[in-house]
Amino acid sequence: MKIGAFQTLRSGLQLNAVPVTSQVRAVLETGLREELTASGIFEEVEIEGSDDPDRLVLGLCVFRSEVSEEEVMLAVERAWTALAFHHWSAHAFLTDEGHVELQAATLDRPGGRFASVHLVALRAAGAAGAATGEAAEMTHQLVSAA
C-alpha cells in the first residue's frame, strides 16, 4: 500500500475509534520489542509509546550492515502481523538505501480501539558511532513530532 493511501485510511480510523489504553499500548510495545529482537536482524531496538494518534508506538532500530532492506521489511512485517488486532490492520513501508520505515494501524473491532505504529530501521554504519548518532537524531525527531 502506498503511504498516502495508508495515511488516509489511518485518518478515517482515528475519526471512528479511540486509541488503545496505556495498558494495551504497553503490551504492544513489549511485543514489538520482543518480536524484532528475536528476528536476529537488529543490533539495537528501541520502542516507546507516545500520545500522538499517528504513532502511539514509536520504534527505532539499527539493522546489521549485511542485511538487505527487503529482509528488514519482511522481519518488521512479521512482527507487525503477529501483534496487529485480527479485526482490521493496514501498513505501508517507505524504503531507501539503508532505511526502512513502517507506518501501521490496527483496530480491535468496529467503533472500538485503535493502535498505530511508526518504526524506522537504519542500517548499521561501518563505525558504530555513526549509526548510533543518526539513530539518536531520528529518535529525537520522532519524539518531537509526537
GIMO-V879883 format. One record per residue. OMEGA is omega in whole degrees, -180 to 180 (none if undefined). Layout:
omega=(OMEGA | OMEGA)
This chain:
omega=(177 | -174 | 179 | 178 | 178 | -178 | 175 | 177 | -179 | 178 | 177 | 178 | -178 | 178 | -173 | -179 | 178 | 180 | 175 | 177 | 179 | 178 | 178 | 178 | 179 | 177 | 178 | 178 | -180 | -180 | 180 | 178 | -178 | 180 | -178 | 179 | -179 | -179 | -180 | -177 | -171 | 174 | 180 | 176 | 176 | 180 | 176 | -180 | 175 | 178 | 180 | -178 | 177 | -177 | 178 | 175 | 179 | 177 | 174 | -177 | 171 | -180 | -178 | -173 | -178 | -178 | 180 | 177 | 178 | 178 | 178 | 178 | -179 | 180 | 180 | 179 | 177 | 180 | 180 | -179 | 180 | -174 | -175 | 176 | -176 | -177 | -178 | 172 | 176 | 177 | 178 | 179 | 166 | -180 | 174 | 178 | 178 | -175 | 174 | -178 | 178 | 166 | -174 | 176 | 180 | -177 | -177 | 179 | 179 | -180 | -175 | -177 | 180 | 172 | 177 | -177 | 170 | -176 | 176 | 176 | -179 | 177 | 176 | 179 | 177 | 174 | -175 | -179 | -178 | 179 | -179 | 178 | 179 | 179 | 179 | 179 | 179 | 178 | 179 | -180 | -179 | -178 | 177 | 179 | 180 | none)
